[in-house]
Amino acid sequence: MVVPRVQAAIASAFGEEYRGTDPVVRPSQFADIQVNAAMALAKKVGMPPRDAAARIVGALDLDGICTAVEISGPGFINLTFDGTWIEELLNDEATTAAGAATPAGPVREPRRVVVDYSSPNVAKEMHVGHLRTTVVGDSLVKVLEALGDTVIRQNHIGDWGTPFGMLIEHWLEVGEDSPEAALLVDDPSAFYQAARAKFDASATEDDGFATRARLRVVALQSGDEATFAVWQRLVAQSKRYFNAIYSTLGISLTDDHIAGESSYDAHLAQLCQELEELGIARVSDGALCTFPAGFTGRDGQPLPLIIRKSDGGYGYGTTDLATIRYRVRDLQADRILYVVGAPQNVHLRMVLATARDAGWLPDTVEAVHVQIGNVLGDDGKILKSRSGAPVKLMALLAEAVDRARAVIDASRPELTEEERAVTARQVGIGAVKYADLSVGHDTEYVFDFDRMLALSGNTGPYVQYAAARIRSILRKAGVLEQHVAAGTDTAAAGLDTAGLNADGGAPATAIAVVEPAERALALHLLEYGATLSRVGELLEPHRLSTYLFELAQLFTAFYDQCPVLKAEESVRDSRLALCALVLRRLSGGLELLGIETPENM
């Protein structure tokens, strides 16, 4: 709220080169906020922190905003806001919330952003390792779109390469209408493993399955029509499976967003030729490689990025380079985000370095690896099933819903069967997604159903419950229109709540901020836009989760300390309007995380 003014004061006090300095705003036990910029600036400007703080305060223009500006300790600047100013901002926010899900944050130029995420493999089961890239990536695209960016989703599925020889051959042997072929949708791993078992069993046979599978790869890559047609059917079956997962998770990816490895196959030979002509790639041990600067192996020798294998085939590096060139030249990206596992970091950095050397990735285009950490089991190791295999994602999601259903059946037996089924899905899936999004995307976390589904602590159900509780309050007050569908964003739906017109117009009742709990809640509400901007810039959805958790906590404290339904009429109307704004922020924020808001809990 005051960051631009503090930065202007810093520039006035110490020069324009310091305008971009982080004000280091923190909560304060003595005021509304504390500005700690002087502590970091002191050494740079050559003066004691307290003197630097005094210079900043002397240049601050906070007329009508603050009632007190004080320097404490070694150089902390404590700001106490004017209550009237808080009320004006909050009521402006309420008006904005009635017509838009995203309030204004710091102004920035919209960008054209390509986001690469999910990226499962054809004919293979999606497992828990795919959960994080899918959930984090989808939340980022929602936030960036809300901030005004043009976002292009790219689902870079694994749909090409040598394994397809055995998959196609197995498909032809079992028949398209067989139960074995149906496994591609029902149990992709079983289909793949059956093909692999036949391949391995015949590896030494001159004219066995393995030989036919190798020949089938050649036929596919040379454009044989019959083989290509079977490949298309394999991919189509896998798309059905992917879409079932995405539908269950509430992910916005569709078939239109698929840009698999096969999309770039026709361009790989020309890409290799161009790298050779530029002098960037050379043959090493029979393979065509680039050696981007700064990458060495354990032996201290330059680390190669293989562009073309010694047998003439292409690898991930080749396809990844082709995607960059396409995304810059054809999609006109300003920013490219790779939401992929942390172990891919060195490979991806080498690819990006090669692309920059080739001129395919200009300095004007930002390319970022949004590193995804592992999901762990109770033993601190990568989560696996009892058999030691990766946990199947669909089975995990089904268990989350079943566990949520058991709790809801016990706690809300008066709800109808349909209401309990819908709520169980919203809570179960929401719990899994929130657990993933509430921690840094590059960190590891332990998958624990009991913790995820708890109604206390930083969990999805806790935040969802706060929203459901507000719905109940507004419903009892007779101001919650029942036509709002469960889980829809209240702002987008034009919710008629506490002084908000049904068409999403301006509040009829002004929100008054009097009590300390009201003030704390109001100040946090005013940070929503800035929080979304930080998420979009830093690419850290957990900041939004933290904001929503703290908002739910502050609402609980407010409701415990400030009577709403039993307050006198003018106070009641103000507090109902405040409750409605909190509901809009909770439901709108959850929507950006890809989580639905239940009607009942």
C-alpha positions in Angstrom: 0.0 0.0 0.0 2.8 2.5 0.9 5.7 0.7 -0.8 5.9 3.2 -3.8 5.9 6.1 -1.3 8.7 4.6 0.7 10.7 3.9 -2.4 10.2 7.5 -3.6 11.4 8.7 -0.2 14.5 6.5 -0.4 15.3 7.9 -3.9 14.8 11.5 -2.6 17.1 10.9 0.4 19.9 8.9 -1.3 19.5 9.3 -5.1 17.6 7.7 -8.0 19.9 4.7 -8.1 18.3 3.5 -4.8 14.6 3.8 -6.0 14.3 0.1 -6.5 15.4 -0.7 -3.0 13.2 -3.2 -1.1 11.5 -1.3 1.7 11.6 -4.6 3.8 8.0 -4.1 5.2 7.3 -6.3 8.2 4.5 -6.6 10.8 5.1 -4.5 13.9 4.0 -5.0 17.5 4.1 -1.2 18.0 2.4 -0.1 14.8 0.6 -1.3 11.7 3.8 -2.0 9.8 7.5 -1.7 10.2 9.9 -0.5 7.4 13.4 -1.9 7.8 15.0 -0.6 4.7 17.4 1.6 6.6 19.1 -1.5 8.1 20.1 -2.8 4.7 20.9 0.7 3.2 23.1 1.9 6.0 26.4 0.4 4.8 25.6 1.3 1.1 25.1 5.0 1.9 27.8 5.2 4.6 25.8 6.2 7.7 24.4 4.6 10.8 21.1 2.9 10.3 19.2 5.3 12.6 20.5 8.3 10.6 19.5 6.6 7.4 16.0 6.0 8.8 15.8 9.7 9.8 16.7 10.7 6.2 14.0 8.4 4.8 11.4 9.7 7.3 12.3 13.3 6.4 11.5 12.6 2.7 8.3 10.5 3.4 5.0 12.0 2.2 2.3 10.2 4.1 -0.1 13.1 4.7 -3.6 11.6 5.2 -2.2 8.1 5.3 -0.5 7.8 8.6 -1.2 9.2 12.0 2.2 8.3 13.4 5.7 7.7 11.9 8.3 6.8 14.5 11.9 5.5 14.5 12.6 2.8 17.0 15.6 0.7 18.0 18.6 0.8 15.7 16.6 2.2 12.7 13.2 0.6 12.4 10.5 2.9 11.0 7.1 2.2 12.5 4.0 3.4 10.6 0.5 3.7 12.0 -2.2 4.2 9.4 -5.1 6.6 9.6 -8.3 4.7 10.2 -10.2 6.9 7.7 -7.6 6.1 5.0 -8.0 2.3 5.8 -11.8 2.6 5.5 -11.6 4.5 2.1 -9.2 1.9 0.6 -11.3 -1.0 2.0 -14.5 0.3 0.6 -12.8 0.9 -2.8 -11.6 -2.7 -2.6 -15.2 -3.9 -1.8 -16.4 -2.0 -4.9 -13.7 -3.5 -7.0 -14.4 -7.0 -5.6 -18.0 -6.7 -6.7 -17.0 -6.6 -10.3 -13.6 -8.3 -10.6 -11.9 -11.2 -8.9 -8.5 -9.5 -8.9 -8.0 -6.1 -7.3 -5.4 -3.7 -8.6 -1.8 -4.4 -7.5 1.4 -2.8 -8.5 1.1 -1.7 -12.2 3.2 -3.6 -14.7 3.2 -4.3 -18.4 1.3 -7.5 -19.4 3.5 -10.2 -20.9 3.1 -13.1 -23.2 4.0 -16.1 -21.1 4.4 -19.7 -22.2 4.0 -22.2 -19.4 5.3 -25.8 -19.9 3.8 -28.1 -17.3 2.3 -31.6 -16.5 4.0 -33.4 -19.5 3.0 -37.0 -18.9 4.1 -39.9 -21.1 1.8 -41.7 -23.6 0.9 -45.2 -22.5 2.2 -44.7 -19.0 0.4 -44.1 -15.8 0.5 -40.6 -14.2 1.9 -41.1 -10.7 2.3 -38.9 -7.7 5.4 -37.3 -9.3 3.2 -35.7 -11.9 1.0 -34.1 -9.2 3.2 -31.2 -8.4 4.1 -30.0 -11.9 0.4 -30.2 -12.9 -1.0 -28.4 -9.8 1.7 -25.8 -9.5 1.7 -25.1 -13.2 -2.1 -24.7 -13.4 -2.1 -22.3 -10.4 0.6 -20.2 -12.0 -1.3 -19.8 -15.3 -4.4 -18.8 -13.4 -2.6 -16.2 -11.4 -0.7 -14.8 -14.4 -4.0 -14.6 -16.4 -5.6 -12.8 -13.5 -2.7 -10.3 -13.5 -3.4 -9.5 -17.2 -0.7 -11.7 -18.9 -1.5 -13.6 -22.1 -0.7 -17.2 -21.0 -0.1 -20.0 -23.5 -0.3 -23.5 -21.9 2.0 -26.1 -23.3 1.6 -29.8 -22.3 4.8 -31.3 -23.7 3.7 -34.9 -23.6 6.1 -37.8 -24.3 4.6 -39.1 -27.5 7.6 -40.0 -29.6 10.7 -42.2 -29.5 11.9 -45.8 -29.5 9.4 -47.2 -26.9 6.6 -46.6 -29.4 7.9 -49.5 -31.6 7.1 -52.0 -28.9 3.9 -50.3 -28.0 2.5 -50.2 -31.5 3.6 -53.8 -32.1 1.9 -54.9 -28.9 -1.3 -53.0 -29.9 -1.4 -54.7 -33.2 -0.9 -58.2 -31.6 -3.7 -57.8 -29.0 -6.1 -56.0 -31.3 -7.7 -52.6 -30.9 -11.0 -53.9 -29.3 -9.3 -56.3 -26.9 -9.3 -55.9 -23.1 -5.6 -55.5 -23.3 -5.9 -52.4 -25.5 -8.5 -50.9 -23.1 -5.8 -50.8 -20.5 -4.4 -47.7 -22.2 -7.2 -45.8 -20.5 -7.9 -47.9 -17.5 -4.4 -49.0 -16.5 -1.7 -47.5 -18.8 1.2 -49.0 -16.8 -0.1 -52.5 -17.3 -0.3 -52.0 -21.1 3.3 -50.6 -21.1 4.6 -53.4 -18.9 3.0 -56.1 -21.0 4.7 -54.7 -24.1 8.1 -54.4 -22.2 7.9 -58.0 -21.0 7.4 -59.3 -24.5 10.2 -57.1 -25.8 12.7 -58.3 -23.1 11.7 -62.0 -23.5 12.4 -61.9 -27.2 15.5 -59.6 -27.1 17.8 -62.4 -28.4 15.4 -63.8 -31.1 16.2 -62.9 -34.7 12.7 -62.4 -35.9 10.8 -62.2 -32.6 8.7 -59.4 -31.0 11.8 -57.2 -30.2 13.0 -57.3 -33.7 9.6 -56.4 -35.1 9.4 -53.6 -32.5 12.7 -52.1 -33.7 11.6 -52.3 -37.3 8.3 -50.6 -36.3 10.3 -47.6 -34.9 12.0 -47.2 -38.3 8.6 -47.4 -40.0 7.1 -44.8 -37.7 10.0 -42.4 -38.1 10.0 -42.8 -41.8 6.3 -41.9 -42.1 4.7 -45.3 -42.8 1.0 -44.6 -43.0 -0.3 -47.7 -41.4 2.2 -47.5 -38.5 1.4 -43.8 -38.1 -2.3 -44.5 -37.9 -1.8 -46.9 -35.0 0.4 -44.4 -33.3 -2.4 -41.8 -33.5 -4.8 -44.2 -31.9 -2.4 -44.9 -29.1 -2.0 -41.2 -28.4 -5.8 -40.7 -28.6 -6.4 -43.4 -26.0 -3.8 -41.8 -23.7 -5.4 -38.4 -24.1 -8.6 -39.9 -22.7 -6.7 -41.1 -19.7 -4.9 -37.7 -19.2 -8.2 -35.9 -19.4 -9.8 -38.1 -16.8 -7.0 -37.1 -14.4 -7.2 -33.4 -15.3 -11.0 -33.5 -14.8 -10.7 -35.1 -11.4 -8.0 -32.6 -10.4 -9.8 -29.6 -11.9 -6.9 -28.7 -14.2 -7.4 -26.3 -17.1 -5.3 -28.3 -19.6 -7.2 -29.6 -22.7 -6.2 -31.4 -25.9 -5.6 -27.9 -27.5 -2.7 -27.3 -25.2 -0.8 -30.5 -26.2 2.5 -29.9 -27.9 4.2 -33.2 -27.6 7.7 -34.3 -28.7 6.3 -35.5 -32.1 5.4 -31.8 -32.9 9.0 -31.0 -33.4 10.3 -34.2 -35.1 10.3 -32.8 -38.6 12.5 -29.8 -37.6 15.3 -31.7 -35.7 17.6 -32.5 -38.6 17.5 -28.8 -39.8 18.1 -27.7 -36.2 21.3 -29.9 -35.9 22.5 -28.6 -39.2 22.0 -25.0 -38.1 24.0 -25.6 -34.9 26.8 -27.1 -36.9 26.9 -24.2 -39.3 27.0 -21.8 -36.4 30.0 -23.6 -35.0 28.1 -24.3 -31.8 27.8 -28.1 -32.2 30.6 -30.6 -33.1 31.0 -34.4 -33.3 32.4 -36.0 -30.2 32.7 -39.8 -29.9 30.3 -40.1 -32.9 27.6 -37.9 -31.4 26.8 -34.3 -32.3 27.1 -32.2 -29.1 27.2 -28.7 -27.8 29.5 -27.7 -25.0 28.0 -24.6 -23.3 30.4 -22.6 -21.2 30.4 -23.2 -17.5 29.3 -26.8 -17.4 31.9 -29.5 -16.5 31.8 -33.1 -15.3 33.4 -34.6 -12.3 36.6 -35.0 -14.2 36.7 -31.3 -14.9 36.1 -31.8 -18.7 33.4 -29.8 -20.6 30.0 -31.4 -20.2 28.3 -32.3 -23.5 24.7 -31.7 -24.4 23.9 -34.5 -26.9 22.0 -33.1 -29.9 22.2 -36.2 -32.2 23.2 -39.6 -30.9 25.9 -41.7 -32.6 23.2 -43.9 -34.1 21.6 -40.9 -35.7 18.7 -40.6 -33.3 17.7 -37.5 -31.4 17.3 -37.0 -27.6 15.6 -34.7 -25.2 18.1 -32.0 -25.7 17.3 -31.7 -29.4 13.5 -31.6 -28.8 13.9 -29.1 -26.0 15.9 -26.8 -28.2 13.3 -27.0 -30.9 10.6 -26.1 -28.3 12.5 -22.9 -27.3 12.9 -21.8 -30.9 9.2 -22.4 -31.6 8.1 -20.6 -28.5 10.2 -17.5 -29.2 9.7 -17.3 -33.0 6.2 -18.6 -33.4 4.5 -18.0 -30.1 6.3 -14.7 -29.6 6.9 -15.4 -25.9 8.3 -12.7 -23.6 8.6 -15.2 -20.7 8.9 -19.0 -20.8 8.3 -21.1 -17.6 9.4 -24.7 -17.3 7.5 -26.2 -14.4 9.5 -29.5 -14.2 11.4 -31.5 -11.6 14.4 -30.1 -9.9 16.7 -33.0 -11.1 16.3 -31.5 -14.7 18.0 -28.3 -13.7 21.5 -28.9 -15.1 20.0 -30.3 -18.4 17.6 -27.4 -18.7 20.3 -24.8 -18.0 22.5 -26.4 -20.7 19.7 -26.3 -23.2 18.9 -22.6 -22.4 22.6 -21.7 -22.7 22.9 -23.4 -26.1 19.7 -21.6 -27.2 21.1 -18.3 -26.2 24.4 -19.1 -28.0 22.5 -19.9 -31.1 20.4 -16.7 -30.9 17.2 -18.5 -30.5 16.6 -17.2 -27.0 17.3 -13.5 -27.0 18.1 -11.6 -23.8 14.7 -9.9 -24.0 13.0 -13.3 -23.3 13.1 -14.6 -19.7 13.3 -18.3 -19.4 12.8 -19.7 -15.9 13.0 -23.2 -14.4 10.2 -23.5 -11.8 11.8 -26.3 -10.0 9.5 -29.0 -8.5 10.6 -30.9 -5.4 9.7 -34.5 -4.6 6.7 -35.9 -2.7 7.9 -38.0 0.2 6.5 -40.9 2.2 6.6 -41.3 6.0 10.1 -42.8 5.7 11.4 -39.6 4.1 11.9 -41.2 0.7 10.1 -40.7 -2.5 6.5 -41.8 -2.0 5.9 -45.3 -3.3 3.3 -48.0 -2.9 3.8 -51.1 -0.7 5.1 -52.9 -3.7 7.8 -50.3 -4.3 6.2 -48.9 -7.4 5.3 -45.2 -7.9 1.9 -44.4 -6.4 -0.7 -44.1 -9.1 -2.2 -40.6 -9.1 -5.8 -41.6 -9.8 -5.8 -44.1 -6.9 -4.3 -41.4 -4.6 -7.0 -38.9 -5.5 -9.8 -41.5 -5.1 -8.5 -42.3 -1.6 -8.4 -38.5 -0.7 -12.1 -38.2 -1.7 -13.0 -41.4 0.2 -11.4 -40.2 3.4 -13.1 -36.8 3.1 -16.4 -38.6 2.5 -16.0 -40.6 5.7 -15.5 -37.5 7.7 -18.5 -35.7 6.1 -20.8 -38.7 6.5 -20.0 -38.7 10.2 -20.2 -34.9 10.8 -23.0 -33.8 8.4 -25.5 -36.7 8.1 -28.3 -34.2 7.5 -26.9 -33.3 4.0 -28.3 -35.1 1.0 -26.3 -37.9 -0.7 -25.5 -35.6 -3.6 -24.4 -32.7 -1.3 -22.1 -35.1 0.7 -20.6 -36.5 -2.6 -19.9 -33.0 -4.0 -18.5 -31.7 -0.7 -16.3 -34.8 -0.3 -14.8 -34.3 -3.8 -14.2 -30.6 -3.2 -12.6 -31.1 0.2 -10.6 -34.3 -0.7 -9.2 -32.9 -4.0 -8.7 -29.4 -2.5 -6.8 -30.9 0.5 -4.3 -32.7 -1.8 -3.8 -29.6 -4.0 -3.5 -27.2 -1.1 -0.9 -29.4 0.6 1.1 -29.2 -2.6 0.7 -25.4 -3.0 1.2 -24.4 0.6 4.9 -25.2 0.5 7.7 -23.9 -1.7 7.5 -25.6 -5.1 11.2 -26.4 -5.0 11.0 -28.1 -1.6 10.1 -31.6 -0.6 7.1 -32.5 1.6 5.7 -35.6 3.3 2.4 -36.8 1.9 0.1 -37.2 5.0 -3.6 -37.6 4.5 -4.4 -37.0 8.2 -2.6 -33.6 8.1 -4.0 -32.6 4.7 -7.6 -33.3 5.7 -7.3 -31.6 9.2 -9.6 -28.7 10.0 -6.9 -27.0 11.9 -3.5 -25.6 10.8 -2.4 -24.5 7.3 -4.6 -26.9 5.3 -7.1 -26.6 2.5 -10.1 -27.7 4.6 -9.3 -25.0 7.2 -9.4 -22.3 4.5 -12.5 -23.9 2.9 -14.2 -24.1 6.2 -13.7 -20.4 6.8 -15.4 -19.6 3.5 -18.2 -22.1 4.3 -18.7 -20.5 7.7 -19.1 -17.0 6.1 -21.6 -18.4 3.7 -23.6 -19.7 6.7 -23.4 -16.3 8.4 -24.6 -14.5 5.3 -27.3 -17.2 4.8 -28.6 -16.7 8.4 -28.7 -13.0 7.8 -30.8 -13.5 4.7 -28.4 -11.9 2.3 -26.8 -14.9 0.6 -28.6 -15.7 -2.7 -29.0 -19.5 -3.1 -28.5 -19.3 -6.9 -24.7 -19.1 -6.5 -23.4 -22.5 -7.6 -21.2 -24.4 -5.2 -17.6 -23.7 -5.9 -18.0 -20.8 -8.3 -16.1 -17.6 -7.8 -18.5 -15.3 -5.9 -17.2 -12.1 -7.6 -17.7 -13.6 -11.1 -21.1 -15.0 -10.2 -22.4 -11.6 -9.1 -23.2 -12.7 -5.5 -25.8 -10.7 -3.6 -24.2 -10.4 -0.2 -24.2 -8.0 2.7 -24.8 -4.7 1.0 -23.6 -5.8 -2.5 -26.0 -5.4 -5.3 -27.0 -8.7 -7.1 -25.5 -7.3 -10.4 -22.1 -6.9 -8.7 -22.5 -3.1 -8.1 -21.1 -0.9 -5.4 -21.6 -1.7 -1.7 -24.8 -0.2 -0.3 -23.4 -0.2 3.2 -20.0 1.3 3.9 -17.6 -0.9 5.9 -16.5 0.8 9.2 -13.2 -0.2 10.8 -13.3 0.4 14.5 -12.2 -2.6 16.6 -8.6 -3.9 16.5 -9.7 -7.2 15.0 -11.5 -5.4 12.3 -8.4 -3.3 11.6 -6.1 -6.3 11.4 -8.6 -8.1 9.0 -8.9 -4.9 6.9 -5.2 -4.4 6.5 -4.7 -8.0 5.4 -7.5 -7.7 2.9 -5.7 -4.7 1.4 -2.7 -6.8 0.7 -4.4 -9.2 -1.7 -3.4 -7.4 -5.0 0.2 -7.0 -3.9 0.3 -10.7 -2.9 -0.9 -11.8 -6.4 1.7 -9.6 -8.0 4.5 -11.2 -5.8 3.2 -14.6 -6.8 3.3 -13.7 -10.5 6.8 -12.2 -10.3 8.4 -14.8 -8.0 6.4 -17.7 -9.4 5.6 -18.9 -5.9 2.0 -20.0 -5.4 2.7 -20.8 -1.7 2.6 -17.1 -1.0 -1.1 -17.0 -2.0 -1.8 -20.1 0.2 -0.1 -18.4 3.1 -2.1 -15.2 2.5 -5.4 -17.2 2.5 -4.5 -19.1 5.6 -3.7 -15.9 7.5 -6.9 -14.3 6.2 -8.9 -17.3 7.5 -7.1 -17.0 10.9 -7.8 -13.2 11.0 -11.4 -13.8 10.1 -11.8 -16.3 12.9 -10.3 -13.9 15.4 -12.6 -11.1 14.1 -15.7 -13.3 14.4 -14.8 -14.4 17.9 -14.2 -10.8 19.1 -16.8 -8.9 17.1 -20.4 -9.9 17.1 -22.0 -9.9 13.7 -25.6 -11.2 13.6 -26.3 -9.9 17.2 -24.8 -6.4 16.7 -26.9 -3.3 16.4 -28.2 -2.7 12.8 -25.5 -0.2 11.5 -22.7 -2.3 13.0 -24.3 -5.5 11.8 -24.5 -4.2 8.2 -20.9 -3.0 8.2 -19.6 -6.3 9.5 -21.8 -8.3 7.1 -20.2 -6.3 4.3 -16.8 -7.1 5.7 -17.6 -10.8 5.9 -18.8 -10.7 2.3 -15.5 -9.2 1.2 -13.5 -11.8 3.1 -15.6 -14.5 1.3 -14.8 -13.0 -2.0 -11.1 -13.0 -1.3 -11.1 -16.5 0.1 -13.1 -18.0 -2.8 -11.3 -16.0 -5.4 -7.9 -16.9 -4.0 -8.8 -20.6 -3.8 -10.0 -20.5 -7.4 -6.6 -19.2 -8.4 -5.1 -22.2 -6.6 -7.5 -24.4 -8.6 -9.5 -25.3 -5.4 -13.3 -25.1 -5.1 -15.2 -23.5 -2.2 -17.8 -25.9 -0.8 -21.3 -24.6 0.1 -21.3 -26.7 3.2 -18.7 -28.3 5.5 
